[in-house]
Amino acid sequence: METPNPTNAPGPKPENNKHHLRYHLPHVHLTTVFGNDWFALKAEAFARFFGTPVFLISQTVIVGAWIVFNVIAISKPLWFDVYPFILLNLAFSLQAAYAAPLILLAQTRQADRDKAHSEADAAHREDLAKASMERQALAAQQTAVLVDLLAQNTQLTETTNELTKRIEQLTAELHARIVQDAPGSKPAA
């Protein structure tokens, strides 16, 4: 529901207020880091998963179980990665080879999104400041008009007071003449 805004009111006009995120609309394409297809969504989820406690705890448990199993295995046929755990090192290298670019890409795009959002917020703050300055100028103008009207009212009140005194004086003089010129009245001594 839009609030009415008179056309002469300062600040953003109603046609500009149709979308409350209008400053962010030019940057909508930055909202998804890797795109909107299935792979992109899975890649973003994977990159986000790397920093979670669930991932760190799960990886620690798997690596610990891997090492314990290969150290305490009773017979050589059960060993699949003997000390110095070359297969485990290979798995970590493979994980790092995929994780590092995904994380760097996510950080780069997040920095781009943050920059775009800060620019949009700055534009919004500038518009708010401009609208505030317009409101202050309008308030100052209206205050000046009110002061002028008050001065005119004071002047009219003083003029009315003077005219009332003059009418009272003229009425007293007219009454005195009428009483003096009336038949059967005594002249004033």
Residue frames as a rotation matrix with the C-alpha (Angstrom) as fourth column:
MET 1
0.581 0.814 0.000 0.00
0.814 -0.581 0.000 0.00
0.000 0.000 -1.000 0.00
GLU 2
-0.413 -0.746 0.523 1.50
0.735 -0.612 -0.293 3.30
0.538 0.264 0.801 -1.09
THR 3
-0.066 0.334 -0.940 1.25
0.768 -0.585 -0.261 6.37
-0.637 -0.739 -0.218 1.03
PRO 4
0.727 0.372 0.577 -0.04
0.669 -0.573 -0.473 9.46
0.155 0.730 -0.666 -0.75
ASN 5
-0.284 -0.831 -0.478 2.56
0.752 -0.502 0.427 12.10
-0.595 -0.238 0.768 -1.53
PRO 6
0.727 0.573 -0.379 1.34
0.234 -0.726 -0.647 15.52
-0.646 0.381 -0.662 -2.72
THR 7
0.616 -0.481 0.623 3.05
0.747 0.105 -0.657 16.65
0.250 0.870 0.424 -5.91
ASN 8
0.537 -0.425 0.729 4.45
-0.204 -0.904 -0.376 19.77
0.818 0.053 -0.572 -4.25
ALA 9
0.945 -0.212 0.247 5.88
-0.208 0.192 0.959 17.90
-0.251 -0.958 0.138 -1.23
PRO 10
0.176 -0.956 -0.235 9.67
-0.981 -0.151 -0.121 17.61
0.080 0.252 -0.964 -1.04
GLY 11
-0.257 -0.400 0.880 11.46
-0.524 0.823 0.221 14.31
-0.812 -0.404 -0.421 -1.35
PRO 12
-0.975 -0.167 0.144 11.05
0.007 0.628 0.778 11.37
-0.220 0.760 -0.612 -3.69
LYS 13
-0.344 0.882 -0.320 7.87
-0.939 -0.323 0.119 11.42
0.001 0.342 0.940 -5.77
PRO 14
0.301 0.560 0.772 5.44
-0.604 0.738 -0.301 8.46
-0.738 -0.375 0.561 -5.70
GLU 15
0.909 0.066 -0.411 6.51
-0.387 0.495 -0.778 7.19
0.152 0.866 0.476 -9.12
ASN 16
-0.016 -0.989 -0.149 10.05
-0.635 0.125 -0.762 6.71
0.772 0.082 -0.630 -7.74
ASN 17
-0.430 -0.114 0.896 8.83
-0.885 0.248 -0.394 4.84
-0.177 -0.962 -0.208 -4.64
LYS 18
0.484 0.726 -0.489 7.32
-0.809 0.584 0.067 1.87
0.334 0.363 0.870 -6.49
HIS 19
0.633 -0.344 -0.694 10.12
0.312 0.933 -0.179 -0.45
0.709 -0.104 0.698 -5.40
HIS 20
0.967 -0.199 0.162 11.79
-0.238 -0.453 0.859 -0.05
-0.097 -0.869 -0.485 -2.01
LEU 21
0.328 -0.899 0.290 15.01
0.385 0.407 0.828 -1.69
-0.863 -0.160 0.479 -3.29
ARG 22
0.972 0.159 0.173 15.28
0.216 -0.316 -0.924 0.59
-0.092 0.935 -0.341 -6.35
TYR 23
0.543 -0.836 -0.080 18.89
-0.828 -0.549 0.111 1.47
-0.137 0.006 -0.991 -5.49
HIS 24
-0.210 -0.617 0.758 19.85
-0.472 0.743 0.474 -2.22
-0.856 -0.258 -0.447 -5.48
LEU 25
0.722 0.625 0.298 18.10
-0.063 0.488 -0.871 -3.19
-0.689 0.610 0.391 -8.73
PRO 26
0.651 -0.505 -0.567 21.12
-0.728 -0.204 -0.655 -2.43
0.215 0.839 -0.500 -10.97
HIS 27
-0.404 -0.901 0.158 23.09
-0.899 0.358 -0.252 -5.02
0.171 -0.244 -0.955 -8.98
VAL 28
0.509 0.699 0.502 20.57
-0.768 0.633 -0.102 -7.88
-0.389 -0.334 0.859 -8.95
HIS 29
0.736 -0.239 -0.634 22.77
-0.354 0.662 -0.661 -9.91
0.577 0.711 0.402 -11.30
LEU 30
-0.334 -0.937 0.106 25.33
-0.551 0.103 -0.828 -10.20
0.765 -0.335 -0.550 -8.48
THR 31
0.288 0.503 0.815 23.01
-0.956 0.104 0.274 -11.95
0.053 -0.858 0.511 -6.02
THR 32
0.954 -0.032 0.298 23.99
-0.014 0.989 0.150 -15.50
-0.300 -0.147 0.943 -6.98
VAL 33
0.275 -0.956 -0.105 27.71
-0.450 -0.225 0.864 -16.10
-0.850 -0.191 -0.492 -6.89
PHE 34
-0.670 -0.633 0.388 28.08
-0.058 0.565 0.823 -18.79
-0.740 0.529 -0.416 -9.58
GLY 35
-0.802 0.479 -0.357 24.92
-0.443 -0.074 0.894 -18.31
0.402 0.875 0.271 -11.63
ASN 36
-0.163 0.863 0.478 21.48
-0.945 0.002 -0.326 -19.90
-0.283 -0.505 0.815 -11.36
ASP 37
0.196 0.247 -0.949 21.92
-0.634 0.770 0.069 -23.34
0.748 0.588 0.308 -12.90
TRP 38
0.941 0.263 -0.215 22.08
-0.046 0.725 0.688 -26.61
0.337 -0.637 0.694 -10.94
PHE 39
0.269 -0.921 -0.282 25.88
0.804 0.375 -0.462 -26.81
0.531 -0.102 0.841 -10.92
ALA 40
-0.349 -0.401 0.847 26.22
-0.003 -0.904 -0.428 -23.19
0.937 -0.151 0.314 -9.85
LEU 41
0.470 0.611 0.637 23.88
-0.662 -0.233 0.712 -23.67
0.584 -0.757 0.295 -6.92
LYS 42
0.922 -0.183 -0.342 25.67
0.321 0.855 0.407 -26.84
0.218 -0.485 0.847 -5.81
ALA 43
-0.003 -0.989 0.146 29.08
0.698 -0.107 -0.708 -25.15
0.716 0.100 0.691 -6.18
GLU 44
-0.165 0.004 0.986 27.97
-0.421 -0.905 -0.067 -22.21
0.892 -0.426 0.150 -4.06
ALA 45
0.825 0.505 0.253 26.57
-0.460 0.340 0.820 -24.54
0.328 -0.793 0.513 -1.40
PHE 46
0.653 -0.666 -0.360 29.83
0.656 0.735 -0.171 -26.51
0.378 -0.124 0.917 -1.45
ALA 47
-0.277 -0.789 0.549 31.91
0.339 -0.615 -0.712 -23.33
0.899 -0.011 0.438 -1.03
ARG 48
0.116 0.402 0.908 29.72
-0.698 -0.618 0.362 -22.18
0.707 -0.676 0.209 1.85
PHE 49
0.919 0.294 -0.263 29.89
-0.074 0.783 0.618 -25.62
0.387 -0.548 0.741 3.51
PHE 50
0.167 -0.951 -0.260 33.70
0.491 0.308 -0.815 -25.44
0.855 0.009 0.518 3.84
GLY 51
-0.574 -0.460 0.677 33.51
-0.234 -0.701 -0.674 -22.84
0.785 -0.545 0.294 6.62
THR 52
0.423 0.842 0.336 30.98
-0.623 0.001 0.782 -24.60
0.658 -0.540 0.525 8.80
PRO 53
-0.202 -0.451 0.869 31.67
-0.949 0.309 -0.060 -26.47
-0.241 -0.837 -0.490 12.04
VAL 54
0.716 0.505 0.481 29.90
-0.363 0.859 -0.362 -29.53
-0.596 0.084 0.799 10.59
PHE 55
0.846 -0.448 -0.290 32.52
-0.181 0.271 -0.945 -29.74
0.502 0.852 0.149 7.81
LEU 56
-0.027 -0.934 0.357 35.47
-0.801 -0.194 -0.567 -29.25
0.598 -0.301 -0.743 10.17
ILE 57
-0.034 0.069 0.997 34.21
-0.848 0.526 -0.066 -31.82
-0.529 -0.848 0.041 12.68
SER 58
0.892 0.410 0.190 33.29
-0.238 0.783 -0.574 -34.32
-0.384 0.467 0.796 9.94
GLN 59
0.628 -0.725 -0.284 36.68
-0.345 0.067 -0.936 -33.98
0.698 0.686 -0.208 8.27
THR 60
-0.208 -0.714 0.669 38.47
-0.947 -0.023 -0.319 -34.39
0.243 -0.700 -0.671 11.60
VAL 61
0.292 0.396 0.870 36.50
-0.634 0.762 -0.134 -37.56
-0.716 -0.513 0.474 12.41
ILE 62
0.991 0.097 -0.091 37.13
-0.130 0.595 -0.793 -39.06
-0.023 0.798 0.602 8.94
VAL 63
0.318 -0.946 -0.069 40.87
-0.527 -0.116 -0.842 -38.30
0.788 0.304 -0.536 9.03
GLY 64
-0.197 -0.355 0.914 41.16
-0.974 0.178 -0.140 -39.62
-0.113 -0.918 -0.381 12.60
ALA 65
0.614 0.483 0.625 39.33
-0.405 0.872 -0.275 -42.84
-0.678 -0.084 0.731 11.66
TRP 66
0.882 -0.343 -0.322 41.51
-0.245 0.250 -0.937 -43.20
0.402 0.905 0.137 8.53
ILE 67
-0.039 -0.975 0.218 44.73
-0.759 -0.112 -0.641 -42.90
0.650 -0.190 -0.736 10.55
VAL 68
-0.096 0.054 0.994 43.54
-0.889 0.444 -0.110 -45.12
-0.447 -0.894 0.005 13.42
PHE 69
0.851 0.471 0.232 42.34
-0.319 0.815 -0.484 -47.85
-0.417 0.337 0.844 11.05
ASN 70
0.756 -0.593 -0.279 45.63
-0.162 0.243 -0.956 -47.86
0.635 0.768 0.088 9.09
VAL 71
-0.157 -0.837 0.524 47.81
-0.858 -0.147 -0.493 -47.80
0.490 -0.527 -0.695 12.22
ILE 72
-0.324 0.054 0.945 46.05
-0.789 0.535 -0.301 -50.57
-0.522 -0.843 -0.131 14.17
ALA 73
0.589 0.517 -0.621 45.12
-0.781 0.561 -0.274 -52.83
0.207 0.647 0.734 11.26
ILE 74
0.508 -0.342 0.791 46.12
-0.434 0.692 0.577 -56.33
-0.744 -0.636 0.203 12.26
SER 75
0.107 -0.481 0.870 47.06
0.626 0.712 0.317 -57.74
-0.772 0.511 0.378 8.92
LYS 76
-0.718 -0.544 -0.433 48.58
0.032 -0.648 0.761 -56.13
-0.695 0.533 0.483 5.84
PRO 77
-0.693 0.472 0.546 45.68
0.688 0.205 0.696 -57.00
0.216 0.858 -0.467 3.50
LEU 78
0.364 0.874 -0.320 43.43
0.926 -0.377 0.023 -54.60
-0.101 -0.305 -0.947 5.48
TRP 79
-0.176 -0.481 -0.859 45.85
0.322 -0.853 0.411 -51.72
-0.930 -0.205 0.305 5.11
PHE 80
0.532 0.318 0.785 44.97
0.841 -0.087 -0.534 -49.48
-0.102 0.944 -0.314 2.22
ASP 81
0.627 -0.398 0.670 47.12
-0.032 -0.872 -0.488 -46.45
0.779 0.285 -0.559 3.13
VAL 82
0.462 -0.527 -0.713 50.21
0.869 0.429 0.247 -47.23
0.176 -0.734 0.656 5.20
TYR 83
0.690 -0.320 -0.650 52.27
0.166 -0.803 0.572 -44.65
-0.705 -0.502 -0.501 7.03
PRO 84
-0.854 -0.128 -0.505 53.10
0.320 -0.894 -0.313 -41.84
-0.411 -0.429 0.804 5.78
PHE 85
-0.001 0.999 -0.045 49.51
0.526 -0.038 -0.849 -41.91
-0.850 -0.024 -0.526 4.45
ILE 86
-0.910 -0.413 -0.048 50.20
0.142 -0.418 0.897 -41.00
-0.390 0.809 0.439 0.81
LEU 87
-0.505 0.795 0.336 46.57
0.729 0.185 0.659 -41.63
0.462 0.578 -0.673 -0.22
LEU 88
0.343 0.596 -0.726 45.34
0.887 -0.460 0.042 -39.29
-0.309 -0.659 -0.686 2.54
ASN 89
-0.364 -0.563 -0.742 47.76
0.212 -0.826 0.523 -36.59
-0.907 0.033 0.420 1.35
LEU 90
-0.945 0.058 0.322 46.48
0.321 -0.024 0.947 -37.08
0.063 0.998 0.004 -2.20
ALA 91
-0.035 0.999 -0.037 42.89
0.956 0.044 0.291 -36.72
0.292 -0.026 -0.956 -1.00
PHE 92
0.269 0.073 -0.960 43.78
0.606 -0.788 0.110 -33.48
-0.749 -0.611 -0.256 0.82
SER 93
-0.747 -0.600 -0.287 45.56
0.124 -0.550 0.826 -32.16
-0.653 0.581 0.485 -2.28
LEU 94
-0.706 0.564 0.428 42.56
0.605 0.167 0.778 -32.96
0.367 0.808 -0.460 -4.45
GLN 95
0.291 0.826 -0.482 40.22
0.955 -0.281 0.095 -31.30
-0.057 -0.488 -0.871 -1.96
ALA 96
-0.028 -0.386 -0.922 42.45
0.357 -0.865 0.352 -28.20
-0.934 -0.320 0.162 -1.83
ALA 97
-0.908 -0.356 0.220 42.69
0.307 -0.211 0.928 -28.06
-0.284 0.910 0.301 -5.62
TYR 98
-0.347 0.857 0.381 38.90
0.707 -0.027 0.707 -27.78
0.616 0.515 -0.596 -5.90
ALA 99
0.368 0.556 -0.746 38.17
0.924 -0.312 0.223 -25.86
-0.109 -0.770 -0.628 -2.71
ALA 100
-0.403 -0.622 -0.672 40.65
0.569 -0.745 0.348 -23.01
-0.717 -0.242 0.654 -3.18
PRO 101
-0.953 0.045 0.298 39.30
0.226 -0.548 0.806 -21.75
0.199 0.836 0.512 -6.53
LEU 102
-0.063 0.998 -0.026 35.70
0.705 0.063 0.707 -22.08
0.707 0.027 -0.707 -5.35
ILE 103
0.311 0.138 -0.940 36.41
0.897 -0.369 0.242 -20.15
-0.314 -0.919 -0.239 -2.17
LEU 104
-0.687 -0.619 -0.380 38.42
0.431 -0.769 0.472 -17.48
-0.585 0.161 0.795 -3.99
LEU 105
-0.752 0.487 0.445 35.67
0.361 -0.261 0.895 -17.07
0.552 0.833 0.021 -6.58
ALA 106
0.254 0.887 -0.386 33.05
0.848 -0.013 0.530 -16.81
0.465 -0.462 -0.755 -3.85
GLN 107
0.027 -0.318 -0.948 35.14
0.776 -0.591 0.220 -14.19
-0.630 -0.742 0.231 -2.00
THR 108
-0.914 -0.400 0.067 35.72
0.338 -0.660 0.671 -12.17
-0.225 0.635 0.739 -5.17
ARG 109
-0.457 0.819 0.347 32.06
0.421 -0.144 0.896 -12.16
0.784 0.555 -0.279 -6.10
GLN 110
0.344 0.550 -0.761 31.07
0.933 -0.109 0.344 -11.39
0.106 -0.828 -0.551 -2.50
ALA 111
-0.447 -0.570 -0.689 33.43
0.587 -0.768 0.255 -8.41
-0.675 -0.290 0.678 -2.57
ASP 112
-0.924 0.171 0.343 31.77
0.227 -0.477 0.849 -7.28
0.308 0.862 0.403 -5.82
ARG 113
0.025 0.992 -0.122 28.35
0.687 0.072 0.723 -7.66
0.726 -0.102 -0.680 -4.22
ASP 114
0.160 -0.017 -0.987 29.46
0.923 -0.353 0.156 -5.77
-0.351 -0.936 -0.041 -1.11
LYS 115
-0.823 -0.511 -0.247 30.85
0.373 -0.815 0.443 -2.95
-0.428 0.273 0.862 -3.25
ALA 116
-0.685 0.632 0.362 27.65
0.284 -0.226 0.932 -2.75
0.671 0.741 -0.025 -5.32
HIS 117
0.270 0.821 -0.503 25.50
0.834 0.062 0.549 -2.73
0.482 -0.568 -0.668 -2.18
SER 118
-0.147 -0.367 -0.919 27.63
0.794 -0.597 0.112 -0.05
-0.589 -0.714 0.379 -0.54
GLU 119
-0.978 -0.167 0.125 27.33
0.208 -0.729 0.653 2.09
-0.018 0.664 0.747 -3.69
ALA 120
-0.280 0.952 0.128 23.56
0.437 0.008 0.899 1.58
0.855 0.307 -0.418 -3.70
ASP 121
0.296 0.348 -0.889 23.40
0.955 -0.085 0.285 2.45
0.024 -0.934 -0.358 0.01
ALA 122
-0.623 -0.584 -0.520 25.50
0.567 -0.796 0.214 5.57
-0.539 -0.162 0.827 -0.61
ALA 123
-0.846 0.382 0.371 23.13
0.158 -0.486 0.860 6.65
0.508 0.787 0.350 -3.39
HIS 124
0.131 0.932 -0.337 20.20
0.699 0.154 0.699 6.04
0.703 -0.326 -0.631 -1.06
ARG 125
0.044 -0.183 -0.982 21.82
0.915 -0.387 0.113 8.08
-0.401 -0.904 0.151 1.72
GLU 126
-0.918 -0.395 -0.040 22.53
0.336 -0.826 0.452 10.90
-0.211 0.402 0.891 -0.76
ASP 127
-0.482 0.823 0.302 18.89
0.262 -0.193 0.946 10.93
0.836 0.535 -0.122 -1.85
LEU 128
0.322 0.579 -0.749 17.78
0.893 0.079 0.444 10.96
0.316 -0.812 -0.491 1.78
ALA 129
-0.379 -0.550 -0.744 20.13
0.738 -0.665 0.115 13.85
-0.558 -0.505 0.658 2.53
LYS 130
-0.948 0.060 0.312 18.86
0.195 -0.664 0.722 15.74
0.251 0.745 0.618 -0.52
ALA 131
-0.053 0.998 -0.024 15.24
0.488 0.047 0.871 15.16
0.871 0.034 -0.490 0.52
SER 132
0.211 0.061 -0.976 16.09
0.971 -0.129 0.202 16.28
-0.114 -0.990 -0.086 4.06
MET 133
-0.772 -0.543 -0.331 17.73
0.484 -0.839 0.248 19.46
-0.412 0.032 0.910 2.75
GLU 134
-0.705 0.589 0.396 14.67
0.184 -0.388 0.903 20.15
0.685 0.709 0.165 0.59
ARG 135
0.277 0.826 -0.491 12.40
0.752 0.132 0.646 19.68
0.598 -0.548 -0.584 3.62
GLN 136
-0.110 -0.392 -0.913 14.59
0.884 -0.459 0.091 22.00
-0.455 -0.797 0.397 5.69
ALA 137
-0.966 -0.230 0.116 14.55
0.257 -0.814 0.522 24.64
-0.026 0.534 0.845 2.94
LEU 138
-0.308 0.933 0.185 10.77
0.309 -0.086 0.947 24.33
0.900 0.349 -0.262 2.65
ALA 139
0.312 0.390 -0.866 10.42
0.933 0.048 0.358 24.59
0.181 -0.920 -0.348 6.45
ALA 140
-0.552 -0.580 -0.599 12.63
0.659 -0.744 0.113 27.70
-0.511 -0.332 0.793 6.47
GLN 141
-0.892 0.280 0.354 10.55
0.130 -0.591 0.796 29.20
0.432 0.756 0.491 3.65
GLN 142
0.064 0.981 -0.183 7.30
0.520 0.124 0.845 28.42
0.852 -0.149 -0.502 5.45
THR 143
0.055 -0.133 -0.990 8.71
0.975 -0.206 0.082 29.85
-0.214 -0.970 0.118 8.69
ALA 144
-0.900 -0.411 -0.142 9.61
0.361 -0.888 0.285 33.07
-0.244 0.205 0.948 6.87
VAL 145
-0.546 0.784 0.295 6.08
0.130 -0.268 0.955 33.27
0.827 0.560 0.045 5.44
LEU 146
0.274 0.665 -0.695 4.60
0.810 0.230 0.540 32.66
0.518 -0.711 -0.476 8.90
VAL 147
-0.355 -0.479 -0.803 6.80
0.823 -0.568 -0.025 35.37
-0.444 -0.669 0.596 10.43
ASP 148
-0.978 0.023 0.208 5.73
0.109 -0.794 0.598 37.77
0.179 0.607 0.774 7.67
LEU 149
-0.170 0.985 -0.024 2.06
0.312 0.077 0.947 36.89
0.935 0.154 -0.321 8.21
LEU 150
0.174 0.172 -0.970 2.48
0.981 0.050 0.185 37.37
0.080 -0.984 -0.160 11.96
ALA 151
-0.766 -0.491 -0.414 4.05
0.508 -0.858 0.076 40.80
-0.393 -0.153 0.907 11.37
GLN 152
-0.780 0.551 0.295 1.14
-0.011 -0.485 0.875 41.72
0.625 0.679 0.384 9.07
ASN 153
0.126 0.846 -0.519 -1.32
0.655 0.322 0.684 40.47
0.745 -0.426 -0.513 11.68
THR 154
-0.181 -0.275 -0.944 0.39
0.932 -0.355 -0.075 42.56
-0.314 -0.894 0.320 14.35
GLN 155
-0.980 -0.197 -0.032 0.31
0.171 -0.909 0.381 45.62
-0.104 0.368 0.924 12.10
LEU 156
-0.439 0.891 0.118 -3.39
0.104 -0.080 0.991 45.07
0.892 0.448 -0.057 11.29
THR 157
0.164 0.471 -0.867 -4.16
0.920 0.245 0.308 44.63
0.357 -0.847 -0.393 15.00
GLU 158
-0.555 -0.430 -0.712 -2.38
0.672 -0.736 -0.079 47.93
-0.491 -0.522 0.698 15.79
THR 159
-0.950 0.255 0.182 -4.22
-0.043 -0.683 0.729 49.67
0.310 0.684 0.660 12.93
THR 160
-0.100 0.957 -0.272 -7.54
0.453 0.287 0.844 48.24
0.886 -0.039 -0.462 14.15
ASN 161
-0.014 0.019 -1.000 -6.75
0.995 -0.098 -0.016 49.44
-0.099 -0.995 -0.017 17.69
GLU 162
-0.874 -0.346 -0.342 -5.90
0.315 -0.938 0.145 52.96
-0.371 0.019 0.928 16.43
LEU 163
-0.735 0.655 0.175 -9.06
-0.046 -0.306 0.951 53.06
0.677 0.691 0.255 14.29
THR 164
0.041 0.757 -0.652 -11.15
0.790 0.376 0.485 51.87
0.612 -0.535 -0.582 17.24
LYS 165
-0.318 -0.232 -0.919 -9.73
0.825 -0.545 -0.148 54.67
-0.467 -0.806 0.365 19.41
ARG 166
-0.996 -0.062 -0.061 -10.32
0.020 -0.850 0.526 57.20
-0.085 0.523 0.848 16.64
ILE 167
-0.406 0.913 -0.035 -13.95
0.249 0.147 0.957 55.97
0.879 0.380 -0.287 16.17
GLU 168
0.059 0.389 -0.919 -14.46
0.986 0.121 0.115 56.21
0.156 -0.913 -0.377 19.93
GLN 169
-0.660 -0.382 -0.647 -13.08
0.506 -0.863 -0.006 59.76
-0.556 -0.331 0.763 19.94
LEU 170
-0.937 0.338 0.090 -15.21
-0.118 -0.545 0.830 60.80
0.330 0.767 0.550 16.95
THR 171
-0.162 0.913 -0.376 -18.30
0.598 0.393 0.699 59.20
0.785 -0.111 -0.609 18.51
ALA 172
-0.124 0.061 -0.990 -17.70
0.947 -0.290 -0.136 61.15
-0.295 -0.955 -0.022 21.75
GLU 173
-0.895 -0.244 -0.373 -17.25
0.139 -0.948 0.287 64.40
-0.424 0.205 0.882 19.80
LEU 174
-0.729 0.682 0.058 -20.37
0.015 -0.070 0.997 63.73
0.684 0.728 0.041 17.70
HIS 175
-0.033 0.720 -0.693 -22.36
0.880 0.350 0.321 62.91
0.474 -0.599 -0.646 20.82
ALA 176
-0.421 -0.190 -0.887 -21.20
0.709 -0.679 -0.192 66.10
-0.565 -0.710 0.420 22.49
ARG 177
-0.991 0.055 -0.120 -22.22
-0.118 -0.780 0.614 68.18
-0.060 0.623 0.780 19.44
ILE 178
-0.449 0.884 -0.135 -25.59
0.294 0.288 0.911 66.49
0.844 0.369 -0.389 19.11
VAL 179
0.002 0.425 -0.905 -26.29
0.997 0.072 0.036 67.05
0.080 -0.902 -0.424 22.80
GLN 180
-0.645 -0.334 -0.687 -25.12
0.447 -0.894 0.015 70.67
-0.619 -0.298 0.726 22.52
ASP 181
-0.952 0.257 -0.165 -27.15
-0.290 -0.588 0.755 71.45
0.097 0.767 0.635 19.41
ALA 182
-0.575 0.790 -0.210 -30.29
0.735 0.612 0.290 69.68
0.358 0.012 -0.934 20.59
PRO 183
-0.208 0.567 0.797 -33.35
-0.157 -0.824 0.545 71.99
0.965 -0.012 0.260 21.16
GLY 184
0.784 0.574 0.235 -33.99
-0.250 -0.055 0.967 72.68
0.568 -0.817 0.101 24.76
SER 185
0.477 -0.670 -0.569 -30.52
0.844 0.530 0.083 71.96
0.246 -0.520 0.818 25.85
LYS 186
0.919 -0.202 -0.339 -28.49
0.006 -0.853 0.522 74.38
-0.395 -0.482 -0.782 27.77
PRO 187
0.636 -0.771 -0.034 -25.32
-0.180 -0.106 -0.978 75.64
0.750 0.629 -0.206 26.31
ALA 188
0.459 -0.561 -0.689 -22.33
0.834 0.540 0.116 74.43
0.307 -0.628 0.715 28.08
ALA 189
0.980 -0.031 0.196 -20.89
-0.095 -0.941 0.326 76.99
0.174 -0.338 -0.925 30.39
